[in-house]
Amino acid sequence: MLSSFLKLLLREVSLLARHGRNSLIALGNERRAAMRLDRLADRLAGMGYKIDMLRKRIDEGLDEPLDADASLREALRALKEDIRTVRSQLYSLSGPASSQRLQRAFNRLSAIAEKTYAAADKLQWEIDALEPQGCTQQAPACKRSSA
């Protein structure tokens, strides 16, 4: 009887150890995922900072055309599309089953993504107001026809 009790006890301890190891692995995976989300949030915050610095330069006045070849506008459109993708993925991943750490990382990334998207959108509108895209694209065509 003692050996059967000992076997049951060892089996329970073994199951607990496996469950504990699996939960530790799960906690490690959650921690790594939260850290990756935080790094992505930091990168987006850096992009938002650069956008704000560029907007300050525009407010101070520019001597030369800012986006004559429309590459900055295209980069802003691509950034906004990437942010839309990130935000839709965040909404699909976040939920009540996520840990508090992941929820904090999701919320932080969502807030920074929203601010960066708004800053990129505002900069894009300001560039369009300063340098209409139609004029920059028509200028080379006019030069070709007069030459």
N, C-alpha and C positions, 0 to 999 in steps of 0.2 A: 504494500500500500504506500509506503514511503517512497519507493522508487517511482510509482506512477504519479504521485503528487509532485515529486522532484522533476519528472519529465514534463508534466503540465506547467510547472513553474518555469522551467527552462524554456519551454516553447513560448510562453507568454513574454518572458524577458526578451527572447529572440525576436518576437513580433514587435515588441515595443522598441527594441534597438533598431530594427529595420525601418519602422515607422518614424522613429526619431531621426535616423540618417536621411530618410526621404524628405522629412520636413526641413532638415537642415539644408539639404540640396535645394529644396523649393525656396527657402528663405534666401539662400545665396543667389539663386536665379532672379528672385524679385529685387534683391539689392542691386545686382548688375543691371537689370532693366531700368530701375529707377535712376541709377547713375548715368546710364546712356541717355535717358530722357532729360536729365539735368544738363548733360553736355550739349545736347541739341538745343535746349533752352538758352544756354550760355552763348552758343553760336548765333542763334536768332537775335539775342539781345545785342550782341556785337554788331550784327548787320543793322539793327535799328539805330544803334549809336552812330554808325557811319552814315546812315541816311540822314539823321538829324544834323550831323556836321556838314553834310552837303547842302542841306536846306539853309543852314546858317550862312554858308558861303553865298548862296543865291540871294539871301536877304541883304547881305552886305554889298552885293552888286558884282557883276562879272564883266570883264573886258572882252571876252571872247565867247563864241557860242558854246553852250554847255554840252549839247548833244546833237551836233551837226549830222552825224551818221546814224542816229537813232539807236545806237547800241545800248545806251543806258536805259532807254525806254524798254527795249527788248529784255534786258536783264531784270528790270523791275517787274515786267509781265511774268517772266519765268519764276522769279522769287514769289510773286503772289500766287501763282499756280502751285508751286511747291508747298506753300503755307496752307493753301486750301486742302491739298492732299493730306498733309500732316494733321490738320484739324479734323478731317473726316475720319481718318484712322484713329485718332484719339477718341472720338465719340463712339466708334464701334468697339474699342478696347476697354474703355472705362466702364465701370459698373459697380454694383454693390458687392460683388464677389472679390473685388480687388482689395489688397491690403491698404492700410492707411498711408504707408510710405509711397506706394504706387499712386494712390489718389492725390497726394500732395504733389508728386512729380507731374502727374497729368494736369492738375490745376495750374501749376506754375508754367508749364509749357504752353498750355492753352492761353493763359493771360499774356504771356510774352509774344506768342504767335499773333494774337489779336492786335496788340500794340504795333508790332512790326508790320503787319499787313496794312494797318491804317496809315502808318508813316510812309510806306512804299506807295500806297495809293495817292496820298496827298502830294508826295514828291512828283509822281507821274503826272498828276493834274497840273502842278506848277510848271513843270517842264513843258507840257503841252501848251500852257497859256503863254509862256515866254517864247517858245519856238514851235510854232504850228508845224505838224508833221508834213502837211501838204506842201508847204513852201520849201522845206529842205529837200523833198523828193523831186519837186518840179525844177529846181535850180539846175541840176545836171542836164535835164532834158532841154531846157532853154539854151544852155551853152552849146549842146550838140547841134541844135537847129540853126544857131547863128554862125556856127563855124563852117 
